[in-house]
């Protein structure tokens, strides 16, 4: 089990840009592994909760500027043990938000 913290980079939306948004979330990740010698292959699943924030640019006013973020993720993981108590772990995940958000 691992605790995760995510802060997405501020990103501009539109050609001018007319808005920018960022997301901050935290969550828990659970992984299961099967071992073969120094390698462990498995899968991880996680859940995130946080806040999605949008800000208008150039006089644009936004409705629903702060929205809740809830998402779930699942993906493969691998671990290589190079010493008795040390290992390098890598994983990737596909994240799916529980609800689609629209700023207006």
N, C-alpha and C positions, 0 to 999 in steps of 0.2 A: 504494500500500500504506500502511495506517495501523495503528498499534498502538492498542488500545482497553483501557480499564479500566472495569469495571462494579462498582458497589456498590449493591445494592438496599436500599431503606429497610427498617428493622426493622418487621415487620408482626405484629400480634396475630392469633391463631387461636382461635376459639371465642367463646362469648358472654361468658365471665368476664373476660378471656381466659385459657385454660389453657396456652397456649404462644405463643411468638413466634419468628420466624425471620428470617434475613438471608442474602444470597448475595453473595459477592465473587468476581470472575472477571476474567481478562485474556484477550486474544486478538489476532488479526490480521484485518484487513478488506482485501479486494481489490476494486477498482472498475474498471469499463470504461466509457468515455464515447464518444459520437459528437458531434461539434461542428457547430453551425449558428450562424454569426456569433459573438455574445457568449455564447450558451447552449451548454451541454453536457448531454445527457440520457443516462442509462445505468443500470446496475444494480451493486449491491454484494453480495458474499457474505462471510460471516465465520464464524469458529470461535472458541468460548470454552472455556476450562478454568478451573476454580476449585473453590470449596468452598461447600456449602450447610450452614448451621449452625442448629440448633433448640435452644431453651432452655425447660424447663418453668417454669410460674408457679404460685404458690400451693401448693407441695408436690408438684406433678406431676413424676414422674421420667420421662425419655425414654430409649428405647433408640435406637441409631443416631443420636446427636446430630450427628455430622459426617459428611457424605456428599459424595462427589466430584460435581462439576458439569461436564458436557460438553454443549455445545449448538452448533447450527449455525443460521445465519441467512441470509436472502436478501431483497432488496427493491430498490425503485427509488431513483435518486439524480438530482439536478439541480444544475447549477452555473452561476452567472452571473458572467462576467468584467467588472468595472467599470473596471479599469485594466490596464495591460500585465502586471503581475506580481501582481495582486490579484484574488481571486474570493470569492464567498460560495457555500458548498456546503450542501445540505440532503439528508437521506436518511431513509428509514424502513425498518424490517426486521421480518419475522416470524421469531421465534425458536422453534426446536423442540429440546427437550432430547433427548439420545440415549437417556435412560432415565428412566422415571417413578420418583420417590422417595416413600416413605411413612415417616413417623415414627410410632413406637408407644410 
